[in-house]
Amino acid sequence: MANARFRLLLLSQTASVMGEQMFAVAITVSVLGAGGDASSLGLVLAVRGVALVIFLPIGGVWADRLPRRQIMMAAYGVLAVVVAALALAPGLPIWSAAVVIFIAGVTEAFIRPAFNAILRGVLAEDERMSGRSLIAVSIRTGIMVGPALCVALVAATGTRAAYGITVAVFAVAAVVFWRIREPRWTPGPRTSFAGDIRTGVAEARRRPWVLAILIFSSVSLMFVLAPAQVLLPVVSTTRFGSPAVYGLALTCYGVGGLIGGLITMAWRPRAVGVLAMVCMALYAAAPLSLLLATSPLPILVAYVIAGAGVEIYAIHWEVALQRAIPDQLIGRMTSFAWLCGFGLLPFGQALTGPLAELTSTAAVLATAAGIVLVVPPALLLVRGMPHLHEPDRKDDIFTDY
């Protein structure tokens, strides 16, 4: 927190996450208020995933070509203008909400790589773990506070006030990046767009542990995280007769994430890759609880454990990328990591229902638990995985924890 530029980044991240969550709640209320049903709402929200899949590689390339600070300012400026249009013109048809969500997904595809690239330059080597942990805590806080604040505003004044505050939040984020002095960096030789993508892929292939985690992230997202998310409300209503367990479990998952972020600030293990893989395997608690629990309490405890495990894994993985990947390639690598780790989530969610109908809910949950219990420990056999760095490479910036 003594790093002035990091303080500005933390402020912008906290504000923007709250704004994104408020925006998601407000547009959901708007779609339902315009006569939309669950199917139309699902399609509208799925548009974000489509935008991420299409534009994340593009955002990663441009984050390695242009000043990252300018990308962030432009992206948050666009978000503020789009949300302002919604605030000034309420009652738009449902298809317009899908257009807005698509634009928001496009801006997110540019924001994520650029933000991580700036964060890499702003943090000194001995600040990376604590800095990334603080960012994680701010994200979890925004995820929990944003929706609650938006629901209160909508109940009291309607969606226009929520949209207005969201506009202000995105405008503040844009101003914050205008004030940040971006660290100097030298872009790599520019080729074609496809050539820049190939360069990023080649960098991942040079580091087996990076390539292995990217592949595992895609598999776990589609067949582990997505089923646990989709089937949680199903189990909550069918087994316990109420969606209350669903809401409480999501809150517990967020609390677990907060705990995980705090743990990484205080604990510096030497075999960081071993810790990361073990913590990722803890996510098995979520599908196993949905499969076996006969009362709500084990599910709530399991989601706290799962949230903490995933957060610890994610923080160490992202810090390892920042340490290992050259500055002129970090944007592309961040976009690959986000695409594999988050961008495909809507498609995994869409796949869960048909898989459960084809087999059974129990089979889908058992498979999810089996994958996340077996694969992460097996990945420790990959070269570089136990410490999340290449032990025989001289150009990696790495110090023992």
SULMO-V240479 format. One record per helix or strand. SS is the DSSP state (h for helix, s for strand). FROM is the first residue (numbers start at 1). LEN is the number of residues. If there is no record, write none. Layout:
BEGIN
SS|FROM|LEN  SS|FROM|LEN
END
This chain:
BEGIN
h|4|30  h|38|26  h|68|21  h|94|29  h|125|33  h|159|21  h|193|14  h|208|33  h|244|23  h|272|10  h|284|9  h|296|29  h|327|17  h|345|14  h|361|19
END
